[in-house]
């Protein structure tokens, strides 16, 4: 999956959305590529920004779509980039063994998105402890959906992305996840994991995003 964090220029939010809507219309007409979802950031320090996420793809998919990607990039530069202050992007590998992936994930209009950056050479320690937590949560039907990704290209290496989709605000997933973890793991084990993670996580950023289907190209 490719993920881009896009910040519009001040005063250009409306124009940016209009340009992005036109870009998405063109992309839908091409009938190929992984498809893109656009989310507006509504909570966190990036409020007013957008996350643009592709569907899952392989390296071979990127090779097969090189010409289309080049044309899309040229159209973006011509029609959209004038309304953009900054863009940061990366490619992420889906961590299926760590994730709780609902079949109807496309019906979830909101999500909590967290980005975890590790200290150098700490990724394996993080993954080992994360696996303990995710394996325990999978034993609880009450545990909410959670999708895990590891960055493999672009940005800081040792970066992990967690997406926790939800349908309604009263279904806030953090509370359900905390209850499920308390039922699935011994408190001392949880404390030991938290202590070890505190030593390897360099920083964490969390935001709430809302799906904007009219801006994407499914």
NORRAVEN-V949412 format. One record per residue. N is the residue number from 1. SS is DSSP state (@ for helix, = for strand, . for the rest). BURIAL is b if it has 16 or more other C-alpha atoms within 10 Angstrom, else e. Layout:
n=N ss=SS burial=BURIAL
n=N ss=SS burial=BURIAL
This chain:
n=1 ss=. burial=b
n=2 ss== burial=b
n=3 ss== burial=b
n=4 ss== burial=b
n=5 ss== burial=b
n=6 ss== burial=b
n=7 ss== burial=b
n=8 ss== burial=b
n=9 ss=. burial=b
n=10 ss=. burial=e
n=11 ss=. burial=e
n=12 ss=. burial=e
n=13 ss=@ burial=b
n=14 ss=@ burial=e
n=15 ss=@ burial=b
n=16 ss=@ burial=b
n=17 ss=@ burial=b
n=18 ss=@ burial=e
n=19 ss=@ burial=b
n=20 ss=@ burial=b
n=21 ss=@ burial=b
n=22 ss=@ burial=e
n=23 ss=@ burial=b
n=24 ss=@ burial=b
n=25 ss=@ burial=e
n=26 ss=@ burial=e
n=27 ss=@ burial=b
n=28 ss=@ burial=e
n=29 ss=@ burial=e
n=30 ss=@ burial=e
n=31 ss=. burial=e
n=32 ss=. burial=e
n=33 ss=. burial=b
n=34 ss=. burial=b
n=35 ss=. burial=b
n=36 ss== burial=b
n=37 ss== burial=b
n=38 ss== burial=b
n=39 ss== burial=b
n=40 ss== burial=b
n=41 ss== burial=b
n=42 ss== burial=b
n=43 ss== burial=e
n=44 ss=. burial=e
n=45 ss=. burial=e
n=46 ss=. burial=b
n=47 ss=. burial=e
n=48 ss=. burial=e
n=49 ss=. burial=b
n=50 ss== burial=b
n=51 ss== burial=b
n=52 ss== burial=b
n=53 ss== burial=b
n=54 ss== burial=b
n=55 ss=. burial=e
n=56 ss=. burial=e
n=57 ss=. burial=b
n=58 ss=. burial=e
n=59 ss=@ burial=e
n=60 ss=@ burial=e
n=61 ss=@ burial=e
n=62 ss=@ burial=e
n=63 ss=@ burial=e
n=64 ss=@ burial=e
n=65 ss=. burial=e
n=66 ss=@ burial=e
n=67 ss=@ burial=e
n=68 ss=@ burial=e
n=69 ss=@ burial=e
n=70 ss=@ burial=e
n=71 ss=@ burial=e
n=72 ss=@ burial=b
n=73 ss=@ burial=e
n=74 ss=@ burial=e
n=75 ss=@ burial=e
n=76 ss=@ burial=e
n=77 ss=@ burial=e
n=78 ss=@ burial=e
n=79 ss=@ burial=b
n=80 ss=. burial=b
n=81 ss=@ burial=b
n=82 ss=@ burial=e
n=83 ss=@ burial=b
n=84 ss== burial=b
n=85 ss== burial=e
n=86 ss== burial=e
n=87 ss== burial=e
n=88 ss== burial=e
n=89 ss== burial=b
n=90 ss== burial=b
n=91 ss== burial=b
n=92 ss== burial=b
n=93 ss== burial=b
n=94 ss== burial=b
n=95 ss=. burial=e
n=96 ss=@ burial=e
n=97 ss=@ burial=e
n=98 ss=@ burial=b
n=99 ss=. burial=b
n=100 ss== burial=b
n=101 ss=. burial=e
n=102 ss=. burial=e
n=103 ss=. burial=e
n=104 ss=. burial=e
n=105 ss=@ burial=e
n=106 ss=@ burial=e
n=107 ss=@ burial=e
n=108 ss=. burial=e
n=109 ss=. burial=b
n=110 ss== burial=b
n=111 ss== burial=b
n=112 ss== burial=b
n=113 ss== burial=b
n=114 ss== burial=b
n=115 ss== burial=b
n=116 ss== burial=b
n=117 ss== burial=b
n=118 ss== burial=b
n=119 ss=. burial=b
n=120 ss=. burial=e
n=121 ss=. burial=e
n=122 ss=. burial=b
n=123 ss=@ burial=b
n=124 ss=@ burial=e
n=125 ss=@ burial=e
n=126 ss=@ burial=b
n=127 ss=@ burial=e
n=128 ss=@ burial=e
n=129 ss=@ burial=b
n=130 ss=@ burial=b
n=131 ss=@ burial=e
n=132 ss=@ burial=e
n=133 ss=@ burial=b
n=134 ss=@ burial=b
n=135 ss=@ burial=e
n=136 ss=@ burial=b
n=137 ss=@ burial=b
n=138 ss=. burial=b
n=139 ss=. burial=e
n=140 ss=. burial=e
n=141 ss=. burial=e
n=142 ss=. burial=e
n=143 ss=. burial=b
n=144 ss=. burial=b
n=145 ss=. burial=b
n=146 ss== burial=b
n=147 ss== burial=b
n=148 ss== burial=b
n=149 ss== burial=b
n=150 ss== burial=b
n=151 ss== burial=b
n=152 ss== burial=b
n=153 ss== burial=e
n=154 ss=. burial=e
n=155 ss=. burial=e
n=156 ss=. burial=e
n=157 ss=. burial=b
n=158 ss=. burial=b
n=159 ss== burial=b
n=160 ss== burial=b
n=161 ss== burial=b
n=162 ss== burial=b
n=163 ss== burial=b
n=164 ss== burial=b
n=165 ss== burial=b
n=166 ss== burial=b
n=167 ss=. burial=e
n=168 ss=. burial=e
n=169 ss=@ burial=e
n=170 ss=@ burial=e
n=171 ss=@ burial=e
n=172 ss=. burial=b
n=173 ss=@ burial=b
n=174 ss=@ burial=e
n=175 ss=@ burial=e
n=176 ss=@ burial=e
n=177 ss=@ burial=b
n=178 ss=@ burial=e
n=179 ss=@ burial=e
n=180 ss=@ burial=b
n=181 ss=@ burial=b
n=182 ss=@ burial=e
n=183 ss=@ burial=e
n=184 ss=@ burial=b
n=185 ss=. burial=e
n=186 ss=. burial=e
n=187 ss=@ burial=e
n=188 ss=@ burial=e
n=189 ss=@ burial=e
n=190 ss=@ burial=b
n=191 ss=@ burial=e
n=192 ss=@ burial=e
n=193 ss=@ burial=b
n=194 ss=@ burial=e
n=195 ss=@ burial=e
n=196 ss=@ burial=e
n=197 ss=@ burial=b
n=198 ss=@ burial=e
n=199 ss=@ burial=e
n=200 ss=@ burial=b
n=201 ss== burial=b
n=202 ss== burial=e
n=203 ss== burial=e
n=204 ss== burial=e
n=205 ss== burial=e
n=206 ss== burial=b
n=207 ss== burial=b
n=208 ss== burial=b
n=209 ss== burial=b
n=210 ss== burial=b
n=211 ss== burial=b
n=212 ss=. burial=e
n=213 ss=@ burial=e
n=214 ss=@ burial=e
n=215 ss=@ burial=b
n=216 ss=. burial=b
n=217 ss== burial=b
n=218 ss=. burial=b
